[in-house]
Amino acid sequence: MLFIEYPKCSTCKKAKKYLEEHGIEFEDRHIVEENPTKEELAEWIRISGKPIKKFFNTSGMKYRELGLKDKLPEMSEEEQIELLASDGMLVKRPLLIDGEMVLAGFKEAEWPE
């Protein structure tokens, strides 16, 4: 299982603690030092079955600075994925990935499933 996080993020810390408390093994990856690639993001979005917007960190400063709330609806899917791949701070975190499912963000109630 791959756990992608920003270590200073409080939600990421809670998610990591949850995984450790439940004895779930995972590979840890820093989202800024090793940002997801376009190929990874496209695959994860496909597997998740969720819209691309769910993969944007909509509460992040970078999202607001770039005015993405207004720009995203006019962008193609490919342009949005390229944008996500350009900066880890734009990506919703944490991400938890195993070959069959992808969780973006941490809502403890959803994780046991």
MOPAC internal coordinates of N, CA, C and O (Angstrom, degrees):
PM7 1SCF
backbone

  N    0.0000 0     0.00 0     0.00 0    0    0    0
  C    1.4375 1     0.00 0     0.00 0    1    0    0
  C    1.5287 1   108.31 1     0.00 0    2    1    0
  O    1.2310 1   120.52 1   -41.03 1    3    2    1
  N    1.3117 1   116.61 1   138.97 1    3    2    1
  C    1.4550 1   122.30 1  -179.24 1    5    3    2
  C    1.5287 1   108.63 1  -107.39 1    6    5    3
  O    1.2310 1   120.87 1   -52.20 1    7    6    5
  N    1.3306 1   115.93 1   127.80 1    7    6    5
  C    1.4597 1   122.78 1   179.61 1    9    7    6
  C    1.5193 1   106.99 1  -115.96 1   10    9    7
  O    1.2310 1   120.70 1   -66.63 1   11   10    9
  N    1.3301 1   116.26 1   113.37 1   11   10    9
  C    1.4596 1   120.98 1  -178.73 1   13   11   10
  C    1.5197 1   107.94 1  -106.12 1   14   13   11
  O    1.2310 1   121.37 1   -56.00 1   15   14   13
  N    1.3353 1   114.98 1   124.00 1   15   14   13
  C    1.4604 1   119.60 1  -173.27 1   17   15   14
  C    1.5157 1   112.24 1  -141.41 1   18   17   15
  O    1.2310 1   121.58 1   -14.58 1   19   18   17
  N    1.3256 1   114.59 1   165.42 1   19   18   17
  C    1.4539 1   123.46 1   165.86 1   21   19   18
  C    1.5228 1   103.64 1  -111.67 1   22   21   19
  O    1.2310 1   119.74 1   -70.70 1   23   22   21
  N    1.3454 1   118.11 1   109.30 1   23   22   21
  C    1.4682 1   121.13 1  -170.37 1   25   23   22
  C    1.5267 1   116.34 1   -54.22 1   26   25   23
  O    1.2310 1   119.53 1   153.46 1   27   26   25
  N    1.3327 1   118.50 1   -26.54 1   27   26   25
  C    1.4681 1   120.62 1  -179.14 1   29   27   26
  C    1.5309 1   112.32 1   -83.04 1   30   29   27
  O    1.2310 1   120.11 1   170.79 1   31   30   29
  N    1.3073 1   117.39 1    -9.21 1   31   30   29
  C    1.4700 1   123.03 1  -177.18 1   33   31   30
  C    1.5341 1   110.48 1   -75.94 1   34   33   31
  O    1.2310 1   120.47 1   -54.53 1   35   34   33
  N    1.3248 1   116.71 1   125.47 1   35   34   33
  C    1.4705 1   120.21 1  -177.63 1   37   35   34
  C    1.5288 1   111.96 1   -65.30 1   38   37   35
  O    1.2310 1   120.17 1   144.34 1   39   38   37
  N    1.3220 1   117.28 1   -35.66 1   39   38   37
  C    1.4634 1   120.49 1   178.35 1   41   39   38
  C    1.5280 1   110.28 1   -66.21 1   42   41   39
  O    1.2310 1   120.46 1   141.03 1   43   42   41
  N    1.3237 1   116.73 1   -38.97 1   43   42   41
  C    1.4671 1   120.93 1   177.34 1   45   43   42
  C    1.5241 1   110.44 1   -63.24 1   46   45   43
  O    1.2310 1   120.77 1   138.83 1   47   46   45
  N    1.3257 1   116.13 1   -41.17 1   47   46   45
  C    1.4666 1   120.34 1   179.06 1   49   47   46
  C    1.5266 1   110.70 1   -61.57 1   50   49   47
  O    1.2310 1   120.51 1   137.72 1   51   50   49
  N    1.3381 1   116.64 1   -42.28 1   51   50   49
  C    1.4684 1   120.56 1   178.70 1   53   51   50
  C    1.5267 1   110.53 1   -63.62 1   54   53   51
  O    1.2310 1   120.58 1   136.82 1   55   54   53
  N    1.3191 1   116.50 1   -43.18 1   55   54   53
  C    1.4644 1   121.22 1  -179.45 1   57   55   54
  C    1.5319 1   110.98 1   -64.10 1   58   57   55
  O    1.2310 1   120.61 1   137.06 1   59   58   57
  N    1.3178 1   116.44 1   -42.94 1   59   58   57
  C    1.4628 1   120.92 1   179.95 1   61   59   58
  C    1.5282 1   109.95 1   -63.69 1   62   61   59
  O    1.2310 1   120.53 1   137.57 1   63   62   61
  N    1.3218 1   116.60 1   -42.43 1   63   62   61
  C    1.4641 1   121.07 1   178.20 1   65   63   62
  C    1.5261 1   109.98 1   -61.63 1   66   65   63
  O    1.2310 1   120.52 1   139.06 1   67   66   65
  N    1.3279 1   116.61 1   -40.94 1   67   66   65
  C    1.4641 1   121.74 1   178.37 1   69   67   66
  C    1.5322 1   110.04 1   -58.75 1   70   69   67
  O    1.2310 1   120.54 1   131.78 1   71   70   69
  N    1.3286 1   116.56 1   -48.22 1   71   70   69
  C    1.4665 1   120.96 1  -179.60 1   73   71   70
  C    1.5278 1   111.08 1   -60.57 1   74   73   71
  O    1.2310 1   121.12 1   134.47 1   75   74   73
  N    1.3284 1   115.47 1   -45.53 1   75   74   73
  C    1.4742 1   119.80 1  -178.60 1   77   75   74
  C    1.5307 1   111.07 1   -65.33 1   78   77   75
  O    1.2310 1   119.92 1   137.81 1   79   78   77
  N    1.3352 1   117.76 1   -42.19 1   79   78   77
  C    1.4648 1   121.41 1  -179.71 1   81   79   78
  C    1.5306 1   112.38 1   -65.21 1   82   81   79
  O    1.2310 1   121.06 1   153.48 1   83   82   81
  N    1.3399 1   115.58 1   -26.52 1   83   82   81
  C    1.4639 1   120.10 1  -179.54 1   85   83   82
  C    1.5307 1   112.39 1   -97.51 1   86   85   83
  O    1.2310 1   120.63 1  -170.32 1   87   86   85
  N    1.3281 1   116.40 1     9.68 1   87   86   85
  C    1.4628 1   121.01 1   176.11 1   89   87   86
  C    1.5169 1   114.04 1    63.98 1   90   89   87
  O    1.2310 1   120.52 1  -150.14 1   91   90   89
  N    1.3287 1   116.61 1    29.86 1   91   90   89
  C    1.4645 1   120.79 1  -179.02 1   93   91   90
  C    1.5267 1   108.99 1   -92.28 1   94   93   91
  O    1.2310 1   120.83 1   -58.14 1   95   94   93
  N    1.3250 1   116.02 1   121.86 1   95   94   93
  C    1.4580 1   120.48 1   179.60 1   97   95   94
  C    1.5227 1   109.63 1   -80.23 1   98   97   95
  O    1.2310 1   121.31 1   -39.24 1   99   98   97
  N    1.3318 1   115.10 1   140.76 1   99   98   97
  C    1.4581 1   119.24 1  -179.72 1  101   99   98
  C    1.5193 1   110.27 1  -153.38 1  102  101   99
  O    1.2310 1   121.81 1   -22.54 1  103  102  101
  N    1.3161 1   114.14 1   157.46 1  103  102  101
  C    1.4648 1   121.81 1   172.78 1  105  103  102
  C    1.5281 1   105.74 1   -97.32 1  106  105  103
  O    1.2310 1   120.51 1   -49.76 1  107  106  105
  N    1.3093 1   116.63 1   130.24 1  107  106  105
  C    1.4570 1   123.21 1  -176.71 1  109  107  106
  C    1.5310 1   110.42 1   -94.57 1  110  109  107
  O    1.2310 1   120.38 1   -42.20 1  111  110  109
  N    1.3330 1   116.88 1   137.80 1  111  110  109
  C    1.4656 1   120.29 1   178.82 1  113  111  110
  C    1.5241 1   109.74 1  -140.88 1  114  113  111
  O    1.2310 1   120.46 1   -48.90 1  115  114  113
  N    1.3158 1   116.73 1   131.10 1  115  114  113
  C    1.4664 1   124.27 1  -179.98 1  117  115  114
  C    1.5286 1   108.15 1   -80.24 1  118  117  115
  O    1.2310 1   120.31 1   -59.48 1  119  118  117
  N    1.3226 1   117.02 1   120.52 1  119  118  117
  C    1.4630 1   121.88 1  -172.17 1  121  119  118
  C    1.5302 1   113.76 1   -67.39 1  122  121  119
  O    1.2310 1   119.76 1   154.68 1  123  122  121
  N    1.3299 1   118.06 1   -25.32 1  123  122  121
  C    1.4598 1   120.01 1  -179.68 1  125  123  122
  C    1.5282 1   110.57 1   -88.36 1  126  125  123
  O    1.2310 1   120.73 1   138.04 1  127  126  125
  N    1.3348 1   116.22 1   -41.96 1  127  126  125
  C    1.4664 1   119.98 1  -179.57 1  129  127  126
  C    1.5188 1   112.02 1   -70.63 1  130  129  127
  O    1.2310 1   120.31 1   149.64 1  131  130  129
  N    1.3212 1   117.00 1   -30.36 1  131  130  129
  C    1.4659 1   121.44 1   179.71 1  133  131  130
  C    1.5287 1   108.55 1  -137.84 1  134  133  131
  O    1.2310 1   121.68 1  -105.06 1  135  134  133
  N    1.3262 1   114.38 1    74.94 1  135  134  133
  C    1.4587 1   121.16 1  -177.18 1  137  135  134
  C    1.5334 1   110.97 1   -62.99 1  138  137  135
  O    1.2310 1   120.01 1   -38.38 1  139  138  137
  N    1.3294 1   117.59 1   141.62 1  139  138  137
  C    1.4675 1   119.21 1   176.42 1  141  139  138
  C    1.5338 1   111.22 1   -57.57 1  142  141  139
  O    1.2310 1   121.04 1   -36.86 1  143  142  141
  N    1.3216 1   115.61 1   143.14 1  143  142  141
  C    1.4633 1   121.12 1   178.80 1  145  143  142
  C    1.5291 1   110.26 1   -81.80 1  146  145  143
  O    1.2310 1   121.24 1   -12.95 1  147  146  145
  N    1.3321 1   115.24 1   167.05 1  147  146  145
  C    1.4755 1   120.21 1   176.75 1  149  147  146
  C    1.5217 1   110.29 1   -57.74 1  150  149  147
  O    1.2310 1   120.87 1   138.08 1  151  150  149
  N    1.3386 1   115.94 1   -41.92 1  151  150  149
  C    1.4618 1   120.74 1  -177.91 1  153  151  150
  C    1.5333 1   111.03 1   -64.95 1  154  153  151
  O    1.2310 1   120.88 1   135.22 1  155  154  153
  N    1.3341 1   115.92 1   -44.78 1  155  154  153
  C    1.4641 1   120.04 1   178.52 1  157  155  154
  C    1.5225 1   110.36 1   -60.86 1  158  157  155
  O    1.2310 1   120.87 1   130.70 1  159  158  157
  N    1.3173 1   115.95 1   -49.30 1  159  158  157
  C    1.4705 1   120.30 1  -177.73 1  161  159  158
  C    1.5298 1   111.54 1   -60.38 1  162  161  159
  O    1.2310 1   120.54 1   135.12 1  163  162  161
  N    1.3244 1   116.58 1   -44.88 1  163  162  161
  C    1.4707 1   120.10 1   179.96 1  165  163  162
  C    1.5303 1   110.40 1   -59.41 1  166  165  163
  O    1.2310 1   120.71 1   137.30 1  167  166  165
  N    1.3352 1   116.24 1   -42.70 1  167  166  165
  C    1.4644 1   120.99 1   179.51 1  169  167  166
  C    1.5307 1   111.00 1   -66.52 1  170  169  167
  O    1.2310 1   120.12 1   135.18 1  171  170  169
  N    1.3246 1   117.38 1   -44.82 1  171  170  169
  C    1.4645 1   120.97 1  -178.47 1  173  171  170
  C    1.5282 1   111.76 1   -65.20 1  174  173  171
  O    1.2310 1   120.77 1   140.93 1  175  174  173
  N    1.3214 1   116.12 1   -39.07 1  175  174  173
  C    1.4690 1   120.17 1   178.21 1  177  175  174
  C    1.5309 1   108.98 1   -63.80 1  178  177  175
  O    1.2310 1   120.95 1   137.06 1  179  178  177
  N    1.3357 1   115.78 1   -42.94 1  179  178  177
  C    1.4656 1   120.07 1   179.39 1  181  179  178
  C    1.5319 1   110.41 1   -61.45 1  182  181  179
  O    1.2310 1   120.42 1   131.01 1  183  182  181
  N    1.3351 1   116.81 1   -48.99 1  183  182  181
  C    1.4658 1   121.42 1  -178.24 1  185  183  182
  C    1.5298 1   110.99 1   -61.61 1  186  185  183
  O    1.2310 1   120.64 1   139.63 1  187  186  185
  N    1.3340 1   116.38 1   -40.37 1  187  186  185
  C    1.4699 1   120.37 1  -175.77 1  189  187  186
  C    1.5275 1   112.27 1   -66.65 1  190  189  187
  O    1.2310 1   120.83 1   149.70 1  191  190  189
  N    1.3408 1   116.02 1   -30.30 1  191  190  189
  C    1.4592 1   119.90 1  -176.23 1  193  191  190
  C    1.5248 1   112.75 1    72.95 1  194  193  191
  O    1.2310 1   120.42 1  -170.32 1  195  194  193
  N    1.3211 1   116.80 1     9.68 1  195  194  193
  C    1.4638 1   121.15 1  -178.64 1  197  195  194
  C    1.5295 1   110.33 1  -101.99 1  198  197  195
  O    1.2310 1   120.34 1   -22.34 1  199  198  197
  N    1.3274 1   116.95 1   157.66 1  199  198  197
  C    1.4693 1   119.20 1   177.43 1  201  199  198
  C    1.5347 1   111.45 1   -66.47 1  202  201  199
  O    1.2310 1   120.54 1   -25.79 1  203  202  201
  N    1.3189 1   116.57 1   154.21 1  203  202  201
  C    1.4637 1   121.54 1  -179.02 1  205  203  202
  C    1.5260 1   111.30 1   -55.76 1  206  205  203
  O    1.2310 1   120.11 1   143.21 1  207  206  205
  N    1.3065 1   117.39 1   -36.79 1  207  206  205
  C    1.4656 1   121.06 1  -177.58 1  209  207  206
  C    1.5348 1   111.51 1   -52.87 1  210  209  207
  O    1.2310 1   120.11 1   148.64 1  211  210  209
  N    1.3269 1   117.40 1   -31.36 1  211  210  209
  C    1.4705 1   121.48 1   179.96 1  213  211  210
  C    1.5306 1   111.97 1   -66.96 1  214  213  211
  O    1.2310 1   120.01 1   166.15 1  215  214  213
  N    1.3309 1   117.59 1   -13.85 1  215  214  213
  C    1.4561 1   121.81 1  -179.48 1  217  215  214
  C    1.5329 1   112.35 1   -96.75 1  218  217  215
  O    1.2310 1   120.65 1   177.74 1  219  218  217
  N    1.3303 1   116.36 1    -2.26 1  219  218  217
  C    1.4615 1   120.18 1   176.94 1  221  219  218
  C    1.5160 1   110.33 1   -91.67 1  222  221  219
  O    1.2310 1   120.65 1   -41.33 1  223  222  221
  N    1.3108 1   116.36 1   138.67 1  223  222  221
  C    1.4578 1   122.81 1   175.50 1  225  223  222
  C    1.5354 1   106.90 1   -81.19 1  226  225  223
  O    1.2310 1   120.81 1   -98.21 1  227  226  225
  N    1.3201 1   116.05 1    81.79 1  227  226  225
  C    1.4580 1   121.60 1  -172.73 1  229  227  226
  C    1.5305 1   113.36 1   -68.33 1  230  229  227
  O    1.2310 1   120.13 1   164.50 1  231  230  229
  N    1.3191 1   117.37 1   -15.50 1  231  230  229
  C    1.4627 1   119.31 1   178.46 1  233  231  230
  C    1.5320 1   111.88 1   -97.48 1  234  233  231
  O    1.2310 1   120.48 1  -177.96 1  235  234  233
  N    1.3243 1   116.68 1     2.04 1  235  234  233
  C    1.4619 1   120.80 1  -178.11 1  237  235  234
  C    1.5186 1   113.30 1   -79.63 1  238  237  235
  O    1.2310 1   121.07 1   -25.68 1  239  238  237
  N    1.3300 1   115.56 1   154.32 1  239  238  237
  C    1.4690 1   121.24 1   179.47 1  241  239  238
  C    1.5233 1   111.24 1   -62.62 1  242  241  239
  O    1.2310 1   120.65 1   138.16 1  243  242  241
  N    1.3230 1   116.37 1   -41.84 1  243  242  241
  C    1.4660 1   121.09 1  -177.53 1  245  243  242
  C    1.5345 1   110.69 1   -60.78 1  246  245  243
  O    1.2310 1   120.71 1   138.49 1  247  246  245
  N    1.3367 1   116.25 1   -41.51 1  247  246  245
  C    1.4652 1   122.24 1   178.84 1  249  247  246
  C    1.5291 1   109.65 1   -59.00 1  250  249  247
  O    1.2310 1   121.24 1   134.06 1  251  250  249
  N    1.3266 1   115.22 1   -45.94 1  251  250  249
  C    1.4778 1   120.08 1  -179.06 1  253  251  250
  C    1.5261 1   111.39 1   -69.89 1  254  253  251
  O    1.2310 1   120.61 1   137.57 1  255  254  253
  N    1.3467 1   116.43 1   -42.43 1  255  254  253
  C    1.4745 1   120.68 1   179.91 1  257  255  254
  C    1.5244 1   111.43 1   -56.67 1  258  257  255
  O    1.2310 1   120.78 1   139.46 1  259  258  257
  N    1.3150 1   116.12 1   -40.54 1  259  258  257
  C    1.4671 1   121.02 1  -177.44 1  261  259  258
  C    1.5257 1   112.90 1   -83.07 1  262  261  259
  O    1.2310 1   120.29 1   176.03 1  263  262  261
  N    1.3287 1   117.04 1    -3.97 1  263  262  261
  C    1.4697 1   120.81 1   179.94 1  265  263  262
  C    1.5186 1   112.50 1    61.80 1  266  265  263
  O    1.2310 1   120.21 1  -141.89 1  267  266  265
  N    1.3244 1   117.20 1    38.11 1  267  266  265
  C    1.4645 1   120.84 1  -173.22 1  269  267  266
  C    1.5263 1   113.69 1   -69.52 1  270  269  267
  O    1.2310 1   120.14 1   156.78 1  271  270  269
  N    1.3150 1   117.34 1   -23.22 1  271  270  269
  C    1.4661 1   119.80 1   179.10 1  273  271  270
  C    1.5392 1   109.91 1   -54.64 1  274  273  271
  O    1.2310 1   121.10 1   140.09 1  275  274  273
  N    1.3269 1   115.50 1   -39.91 1  275  274  273
  C    1.4718 1   120.24 1  -179.08 1  277  275  274
  C    1.5227 1   113.03 1   -88.96 1  278  277  275
  O    1.2310 1   120.26 1   153.28 1  279  278  277
  N    1.3368 1   117.10 1   -26.72 1  279  278  277
  C    1.4715 1   120.56 1  -174.79 1  281  279  278
  C    1.5293 1   113.78 1   -84.42 1  282  281  279
  O    1.2310 1   120.38 1   144.31 1  283  282  281
  N    1.3500 1   116.89 1   -35.69 1  283  282  281
  C    1.4740 1   119.54 1  -174.09 1  285  283  282
  C    1.5271 1   114.06 1   -56.36 1  286  285  283
  O    1.2310 1   119.45 1   136.17 1  287  286  285
  N    1.3441 1   118.66 1   -43.83 1  287  286  285
  C    1.4691 1   117.82 1  -177.98 1  289  287  286
  C    1.5297 1   114.20 1   -59.16 1  290  289  287
  O    1.2310 1   120.54 1   156.72 1  291  290  289
  N    1.3364 1   116.58 1   -23.28 1  291  290  289
  C    1.4650 1   120.49 1  -178.46 1  293  291  290
  C    1.5228 1   112.54 1   -92.55 1  294  293  291
  O    1.2310 1   120.29 1   173.58 1  295  294  293
  N    1.3318 1   117.05 1    -6.42 1  295  294  293
  C    1.4605 1   121.16 1  -177.44 1  297  295  294
  C    1.5254 1   111.22 1   -93.25 1  298  297  295
  O    1.2310 1   120.90 1   -30.68 1  299  298  297
  N    1.3317 1   115.89 1   149.32 1  299  298  297
  C    1.4649 1   120.23 1   175.88 1  301  299  298
  C    1.5271 1   108.57 1   -73.60 1  302  301  299
  O    1.2310 1   121.01 1   -14.78 1  303  302  301
  N    1.3252 1   115.67 1   165.22 1  303  302  301
  C    1.4579 1   121.12 1   177.67 1  305  303  302
  C    1.5268 1   110.13 1   -58.76 1  306  305  303
  O    1.2310 1   120.57 1   136.50 1  307  306  305
  N    1.3246 1   116.51 1   -43.50 1  307  306  305
  C    1.4614 1   120.76 1  -179.55 1  309  307  306
  C    1.5264 1   111.29 1   -63.08 1  310  309  307
  O    1.2310 1   120.03 1   138.32 1  311  310  309
  N    1.3308 1   117.55 1   -41.68 1  311  310  309
  C    1.4691 1   120.97 1   178.51 1  313  311  310
  C    1.5288 1   110.72 1   -63.28 1  314  313  311
  O    1.2310 1   120.44 1   140.57 1  315  314  313
  N    1.3269 1   116.77 1   -39.43 1  315  314  313
  C    1.4634 1   120.43 1   179.27 1  317  315  314
  C    1.5329 1   110.98 1   -65.28 1  318  317  315
  O    1.2310 1   120.64 1   138.03 1  319  318  317
  N    1.3235 1   116.39 1   -41.97 1  319  318  317
  C    1.4664 1   120.40 1   178.96 1  321  319  318
  C    1.5285 1   110.29 1   -65.33 1  322  321  319
  O    1.2310 1   120.13 1   139.24 1  323  322  321
  N    1.3436 1   117.35 1   -40.76 1  323  322  321
  C    1.4713 1   120.76 1   177.11 1  325  323  322
  C    1.5211 1   110.51 1   -61.23 1  326  325  323
  O    1.2310 1   120.38 1   139.49 1  327  326  325
  N    1.3193 1   116.89 1   -40.51 1  327  326  325
  C    1.4546 1   121.57 1   178.93 1  329  327  326
  C    1.5304 1   110.78 1   -63.54 1  330  329  327
  O    1.2310 1   120.39 1   134.26 1  331  330  329
  N    1.3231 1   116.86 1   -45.74 1  331  330  329
  C    1.4723 1   120.76 1   177.30 1  333  331  330
  C    1.5298 1   111.17 1   -58.84 1  334  333  331
  O    1.2310 1   120.82 1   138.17 1  335  334  333
  N    1.3258 1   116.04 1   -41.83 1  335  334  333
  C    1.4656 1   121.14 1  -177.75 1  337  335  334
  C    1.5286 1   112.03 1   -71.14 1  338  337  335
  O    1.2310 1   120.18 1   164.67 1  339  338  337
  N    1.3303 1   117.27 1   -15.33 1  339  338  337
  C    1.4620 1   120.60 1  -176.99 1  341  339  338
  C    1.5251 1   113.43 1   -81.01 1  342  341  339
  O    1.2310 1   119.91 1   159.62 1  343  342  341
  N    1.3390 1   117.78 1   -20.38 1  343  342  341
  C    1.4675 1   120.20 1  -174.94 1  345  343  342
  C    1.5286 1   110.67 1  -157.65 1  346  345  343
  O    1.2310 1   120.84 1   -63.91 1  347  346  345
  N    1.3361 1   116.00 1   116.09 1  347  346  345
  C    1.4635 1   120.93 1  -179.16 1  349  347  346
  C    1.5185 1   113.84 1   -58.56 1  350  349  347
  O    1.2310 1   120.04 1   154.11 1  351  350  349
  N    1.3331 1   117.53 1   -25.89 1  351  350  349
  C    1.4576 1   119.93 1  -178.79 1  353  351  350
  C    1.5382 1   112.13 1   -72.34 1  354  353  351
  O    1.2310 1   120.10 1   168.45 1  355  354  353
  N    1.3103 1   117.42 1   -11.55 1  355  354  353
  C    1.4713 1   120.72 1   176.42 1  357  355  354
  C    1.5287 1   111.94 1   -85.19 1  358  357  355
  O    1.2310 1   120.83 1   163.13 1  359  358  357
  N    1.3308 1   116.02 1   -16.87 1  359  358  357
  C    1.4628 1   121.26 1  -173.68 1  361  359  358
  C    1.5326 1   111.16 1   -87.58 1  362  361  359
  O    1.2310 1   121.14 1   -46.85 1  363  362  361
  N    1.3230 1   115.42 1   133.15 1  363  362  361
  C    1.4717 1   121.77 1   175.19 1  365  363  362
  C    1.5165 1   108.52 1   -59.60 1  366  365  363
  O    1.2310 1   121.18 1   -43.18 1  367  366  365
  N    1.3042 1   115.35 1   136.82 1  367  366  365
  C    1.4563 1   118.89 1  -178.90 1  369  367  366
  C    1.5100 1   110.32 1  -139.14 1  370  369  367
  O    1.2310 1   120.59 1   -20.35 1  371  370  369
  N    1.2923 1   116.48 1   159.65 1  371  370  369
  C    1.4659 1   127.25 1    -4.86 1  373  371  370
  C    1.5235 1   111.10 1   -73.96 1  374  373  371
  O    1.2310 1   121.41 1   -15.07 1  375  374  373
  N    1.3206 1   114.91 1   164.93 1  375  374  373
  C    1.4577 1   122.23 1   171.64 1  377  375  374
  C    1.5195 1   106.96 1  -113.94 1  378  377  375
  O    1.2310 1   120.81 1   -45.43 1  379  378  377
  N    1.3074 1   116.06 1   134.57 1  379  378  377
  C    1.4594 1   121.27 1   175.75 1  381  379  378
  C    1.5219 1   106.61 1  -122.43 1  382  381  379
  O    1.2310 1   121.36 1   -58.04 1  383  382  381
  N    1.3410 1   115.00 1   121.96 1  383  382  381
  C    1.4568 1   120.01 1  -173.52 1  385  383  382
  C    1.5194 1   110.66 1  -129.95 1  386  385  383
  O    1.2310 1   121.16 1   -50.66 1  387  386  385
  N    1.3293 1   115.38 1   129.34 1  387  386  385
  C    1.4576 1   119.15 1   161.47 1  389  387  386
  C    1.5189 1   102.54 1  -128.63 1  390  389  387
  O    1.2310 1   119.04 1   -11.63 1  391  390  389
  N    1.2786 1   119.44 1   168.37 1  391  390  389
  C    1.4600 1   121.73 1  -170.95 1  393  391  390
  C    1.5195 1   116.58 1   -52.03 1  394  393  391
  O    1.2310 1   119.75 1   158.15 1  395  394  393
  N    1.3292 1   118.08 1   -21.85 1  395  394  393
  C    1.4621 1   120.58 1  -173.36 1  397  395  394
  C    1.5143 1   114.98 1  -112.41 1  398  397  395
  O    1.2310 1   120.11 1   169.67 1  399  398  397
  N    1.3444 1   117.39 1   -10.33 1  399  398  397
  C    1.4605 1   118.68 1   179.49 1  401  399  398
  C    1.5188 1   110.64 1  -149.46 1  402  401  399
  O    1.2310 1   121.92 1   -24.68 1  403  402  401
  N    1.3318 1   113.93 1   155.32 1  403  402  401
  C    1.4552 1   121.71 1   178.68 1  405  403  402
  C    1.5233 1   107.79 1  -136.02 1  406  405  403
  O    1.2310 1   120.66 1   -52.79 1  407  406  405
  N    1.3335 1   116.35 1   127.21 1  407  406  405
  C    1.4607 1   121.22 1   175.13 1  409  407  406
  C    1.5194 1   107.88 1  -114.27 1  410  409  407
  O    1.2310 1   120.62 1   -51.53 1  411  410  409
  N    1.3325 1   116.42 1   128.47 1  411  410  409
  C    1.4640 1   121.94 1   177.77 1  413  411  410
  C    1.5197 1   107.89 1  -111.91 1  414  413  411
  O    1.2310 1   120.61 1   -57.17 1  415  414  413
  N    1.3124 1   116.43 1   122.83 1  415  414  413
  C    1.4550 1   120.95 1  -175.87 1  417  415  414
  C    1.5196 1   109.02 1    87.26 1  418  417  415
  O    1.2310 1   120.63 1    -6.24 1  419  418  417
  N    1.3219 1   116.41 1   173.76 1  419  418  417
  C    1.4643 1   119.88 1  -179.14 1  421  419  418
  C    1.5118 1   110.09 1  -128.25 1  422  421  419
  O    1.2310 1   121.47 1   -68.63 1  423  422  421
  N    1.3217 1   114.79 1   111.37 1  423  422  421
  C    1.4514 1   122.21 1   169.87 1  425  423  422
  C    1.5222 1   104.54 1  -122.90 1  426  425  423
  O    1.2310 1   120.91 1   -73.17 1  427  426  425
  N    1.3209 1   115.87 1   106.83 1  427  426  425
  C    1.4747 1   120.49 1  -171.79 1  429  427  426
  C    1.5104 1   112.64 1   -52.31 1  430  429  427
  O    1.2310 1   119.78 1   145.04 1  431  430  429
  N    1.3170 1   118.02 1   -34.96 1  431  430  429
  C    1.4642 1   121.27 1  -178.61 1  433  431  430
  C    1.5347 1   112.38 1   -63.36 1  434  433  431
  O    1.2310 1   120.31 1   150.57 1  435  434  433
  N    1.3359 1   117.02 1   -29.43 1  435  434  433
  C    1.4744 1   120.79 1  -178.42 1  437  435  434
  C    1.5216 1   112.70 1   -83.14 1  438  437  435
  O    1.2310 1   119.97 1   154.75 1  439  438  437
  N    1.3230 1   117.66 1   -25.25 1  439  438  437
  C    1.4525 1   120.81 1  -170.16 1  441  439  438
  C    1.5202 1   115.14 1   -69.80 1  442  441  439
  O    1.2310 1   118.17 1   146.05 1  443  442  441
  N    1.3299 1   121.09 1   -33.95 1  443  442  441
  C    1.4633 1   117.93 1  -179.96 1  445  443  442
  C    1.5252 1   113.22 1   -59.86 1  446  445  443
  O    1.2310 1   120.09 1   149.00 1  447  446  445
  N    1.3238 1   117.42 1   -31.00 1  447  446  445
  C    1.4563 1   121.74 1   179.16 1  449  447  446
  C    1.5046 1   111.04 1   -64.48 1  450  449  447
  O    1.2310 1   120.10 1   180.00 1  451  450  449

